[in-house]
Amino acid sequence: MHHDSGLKIFATCPQSSDHPSDDYLKRIVEVARWSEANGCEGILVYTDNRICDPWLVSQIVIENTDRLSPLVAVQPVYLHPYSVAKMVSSFGFLYKRRVYLNMVAGGFVNDLTSLNDTTPHDRRYERLIEYTTIIKQLCASGTGVSFEGEFYKIDNARLGPPMSLDLQPEILVSGSSSAGLSAAKAIGAIAVKYPKPPSEEDTVRAADSKTGIRVGIIARRTEDEAWRVATNRFPETRKGQITHSLAMKTSDSKWHEQLSELAQHPESPYWLGPFQNYNTFCPYLVGAYERVAEEVSRYLDLGFRTFILDIPPSAEELESIGKVFDIAREKVVL
């Protein structure tokens, strides 16, 4: 997985809720090192009410790698935009490392309700635009920043330590809804979505390389081998399906709604099994290297240039995903 042609590949960091305390720190370090060794640009670090603080996890990532960039999930409910800008500039100052920000407007409605955030879905994206605008202005400005919006107001706020221009944060926005897409456009961010199969994706919103997808990949020498690994890793369980349908009720995410409505195509590598059994939140591409690479190349043809992979179970898994991208890249003029 290499960084030519604007193609950026991110892994995902394990979540504390999946590991005992004794084991978690070691696991973060392992996965970060595998991701770096396999050419990933960065690693997504989740945020929600149940898991470790993403900034602390990101610091562990930075301290145990040479160039991997944390892609920190940022939810306005948790931090003032000034605090986010200060985290970014502090990482730049202390480690000379660029941070990517994955701006999240929604999440689990129960998380938001428990913190008394009752803002409706589309309004949360309007708030996110203001929030991110302030962060970007603080990071880019050597002087004081003033901003007055509907949700936030700052007056001549200066960021210290100042942010060097070559380490400005790059912004991604999670969202498949029209509110999410227009927010991404308004703040010049990469819009990241859970993809439909390439045949059902609209053609290029993406020529400016401002769109990305979140997708898991399991590829092996043969179809049978790949599917055997996939069904062992993500077995179908009644409990998972019940949890999934309950989660659909407590989420107002348009992604979840859209993914839940998609059917499985038996001939296609596109697989929703892990999502439907509440094992993970993204679709998977499963099959022989060539077949999966063909599917990835169709996403590349559609203009997607940012790929966020699921949490890797092993270094070998990232190597086999690297092979898929190498083959896919040869099929497409990037």
Buried (B, 14 or more C-beta within 10 A) or exposed (E): BEEEEEBBBBBBBBBBEEBEEEEBBEBBBBBBBBBBBBBBBBBBBBBBBEBBBBBEBBBBBBEBBEEBBBBBBBBBBBBBBBEBBBBBBBBBBEEEBBBBBBBBBBBBBEBBEEEEBEBEBBBBBBBBBBBBBBBBBBBBBEEEBEBEBEBBEBEEBEBEEBBEEEBBBBBBBBBBBEBBBBBBBBBEBBBBBBBBBBEEBEEEBBEEBBBBBBBBBBBBEEBEBBBEBBBEBBEEEEEBEEBBEEBBEEBBBBBBEBBBEBEEEEEBBBBBBBBBBBBBBBBBBBBBBBBBBBBBBBBBBBBBBBBBBBBBBEBEBBBBBBBBBBBBBEBBEE
